[in-house]
Amino acid sequence: MKKIFRFYLITSVFLLLASSCSKKVDDAYLNPNAPTKVPPEQLLPAVIYNIAQDLQRDNRYLSLYIQNFSYRTGSYTAERMGYFSGSDAMGDIWRNHYWLLGQNVLRMIDWAAEEQKWDYVGVGYAIMAWSWLTLTDYHGDVILKEAFNTNLLTFKYDTQEEVYAYVRELCHTAISYLERTDGASSQANLALGDGYFYNGDASKWKKFAYGVLARSFHHLTNKSNYNADSVIAYCDKSLADASDDATVKWANSGKNDEASFFGPFRGNMANFRQSQFISDLLQGANPAFNGVDDPRKWYYLRTSSNGSMKGLPLAAGETALAAADRPDNFWGGTTAVPFPPNDLNAKYVFRDNGEFPIMTASEIQFMKAEAAYKKNDKTLALAAYKKGIEYSFDMLMTRFNQNIPSGNEITATIKNNFLANPAVVPAAASSLTLAQIMLQKYISLWGFNNTETWVDLRRYHYTDIDPVTTEQVYTNFAPPTGSLLFPDNNGKPAYRVRPRYNSEYVWNIEELRRIGATDPDYHTVECWFSKP
């Protein structure tokens, strides 16, 4: 199928200008070597693959913004909340939405509707709703109304508020189709295209769409019209427990595109290490959970040659630690990819076949907990908070129980003892703090859901103070300042990622000037969602 976007196929410009008839270019110039219509069962697998891969590509950099990871060498641009000038680095979420998903999903929706495969139609709308929300939370203002107009060469940007409204429309449309059982809808047929996500379970896709709705309402906590009841209602219709977790799986048959982008076979994570912030959180060195040794550390963190689990200080590189304290990379080595590439020492999402979560029941419960906390229903907040931690443990126990050092595997007893620790889960609902909710959510999403964690950090402007406790909500989180901060930031932290360089700064520059995206510090402009 041709993808006639100005973004990527400049040859389409010639075709559009040369054709004087009203017939669409796709119809006028059929490809004799490829089918012009593809069954939705054949389109969906690649769509699902790209959902994970392009998140992972950009998560490498975003992980440094939010201090999930650190870079092995100091003063790395992303760890300083900077941007890569003249480069498409940090542009893969953009590329994924407008190109790799884009027309592929829209065609899948149209062709599935022609065949009355309503479940594929619903899945397509759910994916586009998720992708639009992810895109705008990452970039702020984006191209909405003119996005897939193949008659245009330049494209106007729309506001984030408009994108949010559209996301909700798509979610409700997705749910209406996923509830249909007539026509050619069937789990067996949906599983043909959905074998690596929900295996054809339309009810879980519907829960996923409700989760996107919950996110869209919950991201607006700073606004006067924030509706905690809507968040709670949509959370209650979303992922119910860890068995509903939305994860992309991998065939891992020895081919590059069938293994996780984070795994050793593809070799993309050799220079990334655990950060000091996550290391402190999991080992009781953060005042929010002072002295609490979190058993999840054995699933997330790597040890060093002396057995310690230290993380790299912000933007300082591994030389800031003594050689014996420097943690291994996420595959259990130093700087090299295992040879031959293998999963023998890799764990968690860093295995070649490690599932990559897109949305989890744990996240849903933490959203519910925060919403309930904000409406002053502390009893409901505490119950959801406890479930959020519980489902985080359940995800690790059921999906990521490989290569855990013997004797450190999480068991039901270990999980229950952790949940019974009053330093983690207060005995009284009145003692629950916002810092506990947000930091446990940070832990539960660590390593995969960087976009949602960044939304949370920006909602609290990185260092906002909880008026109840008078302490920083993200306890001990310190964004780069002074000489550690990227020079173009003008002393401000990052609040958005600049539009993709190759498509926008090369071909759409006048529109970028209009919205201020040519300013050196555009990436520090706060997004609509986090403003009052």
N, C-alpha and C positions, 0 to 999 in steps of 0.2 A: 504494500500500500504506500502510495506517495504521501509524504508529509510536506505540504506546501507552506512552510512557515518562512517568513523572512528571517527568522532567527537562525536557521541552520542551512537552508537550501537556497542560496542566492541565485541559482540557475532558474528558480521559479519566477524571478523578476522578468527575465527575458520572455518566458512563456506568457506571463500575464499581459505584458505590453504588446507582444506580437499577435496575440489572438484577438481578432476583431469580432468574433461571433459571441453570442451570449451563452454558449454552452460552457459548462465548467471545465477547467483544465483537466481535472481527473477523468472526465468523460471523453474529452477530445483527444487525450494522449494516453490511452490505455497501455499498460505495460504488457507486452506480449509474453514476457518470461515469468510473470508472477500473477497470481489470482488477484482480481480486483475486489473480490468479496471473500472474507474469511469467516468461518464459523466462530461464534463467540467462545466456544470451547478451546479454540486454538489461540485466541487473542489474550485471554485472561492470564495464563501462566506467566507470560513475559511481563504483563502489567504488575502482577504480584511480586515478581522478582525485582522489578525496578523500584517498587515502594521501599523495599529494604535497602537495596544497594546504594541508592542516591542519598538516603538518609545517612547511611554509614560513611559515605564519602565526605559529606559536609560535617558529620559529627566529629570527625577527627579534629577539625578546627574549633567547632563550637564547644567541644569538650574542654578546651583550654580557656574559653571565655568563662565557663561556669565552674572551672577548677575540679572537674571530674578527673581529668588526666593532666599530666605535665609533659613538657617536651624534654628530651634527653640533653639537648644543648640549650644554654641559656639565651635570653633575649629573643626568643622566637616571636614573630609578628603576632600570631593569633593569641599567644599567651599574654601579650601586652595589649590585648583588645584592639588590635589594628586590623588593617585590610591589605590585601595583596594587589598593589596597583598594576594595572595592565595585565591582569591574570584572571582566569576563570576559577581559581581557587575560591571556595565557599559559594560557588554558583551551581552546584549540582541539584539542589532542591528546586531551583528555578528551571534548570534544564529538564528535570524529571517532569515537572508539572506541565510545562508548555510543549514539550516535545515527546518524551518517552511515554507519558500517559496521554495527555491532550487528545489529539484526534483518534488515537487508538481506542481510548475508552469511549469517546463519543460515537465512534463507528460501532463499537461493540454494543452500545446501548441501542442504536438505531437498528442494527441487524438482528439483535436478539428480540426486539419488539416485533419486527417483521415475522419472526418465527414463533412469537408468543412465548418466548422463554423469559417470563417475567422475573424469575429469580436472577438471571444475568443482568437484566435491566436494573433491578434494585441494587445489586452489587456494584454496578458501574456508577450509579448515582452516589452510593455510600463512599466509594473510593474518591470520587471527585470532590465530595464535601470535605473529606479528610484532607485531601491534597490542597484545596483552596485555603483551608484554615491553617495548615502547616506553612504554606507559602506566605500568607500575609502576616502570620506571627513572626516569621523569620525576616521578612523584608519590609513590612509596613505597607505603604501604598504600592499597588501592583496594577497590571493591566487586566481588567475584568471584562468590561462590555465589548471591547474590540479584540479580545484575546485570540479567538479562532476565526477571525474574518480574513479569509485568504485573498481578498481583493485589496488589502491594505499593505503598504510598505513601511509605514510608521504607525505607532500605536499610542493612544492616550492612556494615562494612568488614572486609576480610580481610588477613592478613599478606602481605608481599612474598614470603616463603618459599613460601607456598601458591600464589601466582601463578606463581612460577618452576616449581614442579612441574607445574602445569597447562599451562604453555607447552610443556614437554617432551612431555607426553602429546599435545597438539595437533600438534606437529611429527611425531611418529612416526605418528600417524593420517594426516596429510597425505601423508607419504611412501608409506604403504601404498596409498592411493588413486591417487597419481600414478604408481605402478608398474603399475597395472592397464591392460590394453589391450582388455579385453572390453567388452561392452555398446555404448554409443553414444560411447565415447571416440574422439576423432580430433583431430589437430592442426588440420585445416582448420576444424572446428567450434569448437574452443577459441579459435582465432584471431579468430572473429567477436566474441567478448567481450574478447579479450586483445590487440587490435591495437596498444595503446599501452604495452605492458609487454614481454612475451616472445613475442608473436605466436603464441601457441598451442603453444609448445615446453614440454611437460610435464617433460622432462628438466631444463630450466633451473629450472623451478619447484621441482623436487625438490632441486636444488642450493641454491636459496634457503632451503628449509626446513632443510637441513643447516647453512646459515649461521646461522640463528636458533638452532639447537641449540648451535653453537659459541659464539655470544655468551652464551647462558644459562649455559654452563659456565665461560667465561673471565671473566665479570664477578665471579667469586667468588675472585679471586686472594688475597684477604686471609684466607681461611678455611683452617683446618687440613686440611680434606678436599678442598682444591682439587686437581683432577685434570688435570694438564697433558696426559697421554696422551689423555684424552677430547677435549680441545680440539683437539689435533693431528689426531686421527682424524676428527673432524667437519669440520675445515678441509679435509682431504684429499678429502672427499666433496662439498665445496661449490664455489663459483665457481672455475673452473680458471685463467682468464685474463681479460683485459679484455673479451673478446667475450661473457663471461657476465655482465657487470655488469647489475645490476637497476636500470633507469632508467625513469622515467615520461616519455613523449613527449607532445607537444601538437599538435593539429590546426592551431592558430594561423590560423584562417580569418577573423579580425576580430571574433570574439565574445569577451566578457569571460571566460567560463568555458572557453575553448579556448586560452588563452594562459597561460604560466607566471605564477604569483603574483609572482615576482621580476622579471618583465620590465617594460619601460617602458610597455607598453600599459595595464597595471593600476596603475602608478604607486605601488607600495607601499614602494619602497626609496630614495626621494629623499633622506631624511635620514640614511642609513647610509653609513659610510665604512670603509675598511680600518683595522685597528688598528695601533698601533706594534709590538705583539708579532709579528704575522705579517710585517709589513714588515721588521723586524729579522731574523727567521728566514730570510727569502728573500734577504737582501742581505748576509749575512755579519757582521751586527752582534750576533748571539747567540753567546756563547762555545762553545756546543755544536757549531757549524759556523762557527767563526771564519774570516772572509775568504772564505767560499764564496758565490759569486754563482749563485743557483739560477735556471735558465732558465724555470722554471714561473712566475716572477714576472710575466712578460709575459702570461700567461693569467689570473692572479688579480688583480693590482694595477693601480691607475690612477696615471697621472702627474699632476703639478701643472703650473701654467703655466710653471714654470722647468725642467720635465723631470725633477724629482726624484720619488721614489716613497715619500714619507714617510707614516706612519700616525699617526692621532690618539692622543695619550697618554690613559691611562685616565681616563674621566669628566671630561676637561678641555675637550672640544669643540674645534672647529676654530680658535677664536681663540687657542688655545695655540700655534699655528704662525703664522709670518709668512704673509701673504696669498699670496705666490708659492709657498709650500711646501704649501699646502692641497691635498690630493688631490681629484680629481674624484669624483663619485658613480660607481656601478657601471655607468652607461650612458654615461659619458664626458662628463657635464655638471657643473654646479655644484649648484644646488638644484632646478632645474626639470626636469620631465619633458619629453623632446623633443616638439616639436609640429610636425606631427602625431606621435603616438607611433610610434617605429620602432626597428629593431634596427641601424641604420647604424653606430653606435659601440659598441653593447653586445657583451659577450663572456661566455664561460663560462656559468654557470647563470643569468646575469642577462639573457639574451635572451628574447624572447617565446616562441621555440620552442626554448630551451635545455633539453636533457634534464635531468631532476632525478634524481640517483642516490639510491637507497634502500639499496643494499648494493653493494659493489664487491669485485672480486678483490684489489685492493690492501689493503683492510681485512682480508680473510681471511688474507693472508700476514703482516700485522703481528701479528694475533692469534697465529698459529702461531709467529712469531719470538719473541714475548714468552713464550709457553708453553714453548718449547724453552729459552729463556734461563733460565727459572725452574727447569727440571729439569736445568740445567747441561749441556745439549747445545748448546754454543756453535757447533759446526759447522753443525748444522741451523738454529740461530737466525740465523746470518749468511746462509745461503742463502735463507731465507724473507724476511729483512730486505731483501736485495738485490732479490728478486722484488717485494716490496711497493712499492719505489721504481720499479722497472721498469714495473709495471702502472699506477702513478699516471701516469707519462709516457705510456703507451699510451692510457689513457683520454683524456687531453688531446689527443693527436695524432689520435685517431679520432673523437672526439665534439665537441671544442671548439676546432677549428682555425679559427675565424672571427674576423675583425677583430683579428688579432694584428699588431702593427706590422711592416712589411716588414723582413725580415732577422732577425727574432727568433722565427720559427716553429721549433718543436722538430723536429729531424730524427733519424734513427737514429744518426748520428755524434755529435750533441750529447748524446743520451741515453747512449750508450755511454761518452763521455768523462766524463760526470757520474758514472756508475756506477764508473768506473775511478779516481775521485779518492779517495785514501786518507783525506782529511779527511771524506768522506761514508761510504764503504764501506771499513772497515779491511781491510788485506791479510791480517791474521791474525784468526781467529775469537776468539781470547782477548782481543783489543783492543776488541771490540764492547761498547758500554755500553747500559744501560737507557735513558738519556737519548736516545741516538741513535734507538733503536727508537720510543720514545713521541713524540718530536718529529717524526720523519719520518711517523709515523702521523697526527699532528696536521696536518701539511702536506697529506698526501694526502686527508684528509677535509674540508679547509677549505671553508667556504661552503655545505655541504649536510648533512653528517652530524653535526649539532651534538649530538644526543642521545647518540651513541656517544662523542664526544669528551668530553662532560660526565661520562659514566660513568667514563672513564679518569682524568680530573682528580680526581674524587672518590675513586676507588680509591687514588690517591696523595695524597689530602687536600690537593691543590693544591700544597703545598710540601714533601712528604716528601723525605727525603734517601736517596739510593742508598747503601747501606752499603758497596758495593764501591768507588765513586769518592769517597764522602763529599761529593758535590755534589747539588744539588737535581735530582730526576728531570726535572721540567719547568723546565729551566734558564731563569732570569730571569722566570718567570711569577710575578706578584705580584698576588694578589687585593686588592680595595680594603680599606683599613684606616682607622682614625681617622675624620676628618670625611668621607672619601669613601665610607665604608660606610653603608648605609641604617640609620637610627636604630633601627628595630625589631629589627635583627639582634643587638643586645646584644654587639657585638664579634666575631660569628661569621660565617663565610661561608655562602652558601646551599648546602644539600644536597638539597633537594627543592622542587618547586613545589606550592603549596597547591591543594587541590581547586577545581574550577571554581566560581566564585562563584554564578552564577545558579541552578544546580541544587542545590548543596550548602549554601551558607551561607544560602540563602533557604528551602530546603525540608527540609534534613536536618541541622539545626543540633544536635540532641541527640546524634546519632551523632558529629558532629565534636567536640563537647565530650568525649565518651568517649575519643577517640583523641588529644586534645590539640590538634586543629587550630584551635581558637579562640584559642590562645595567640599573641601577636603575633610570636613568633620560631619558630613551628612550621616554617617553611621552612628553618630552620637545623639541624633534627634530622637526624642522619645516617641514611641508609637501611640496611636489613639487608644488602644485597648487598656493601657496602664494609666492613662490620664484621668483626672476627676471628671 
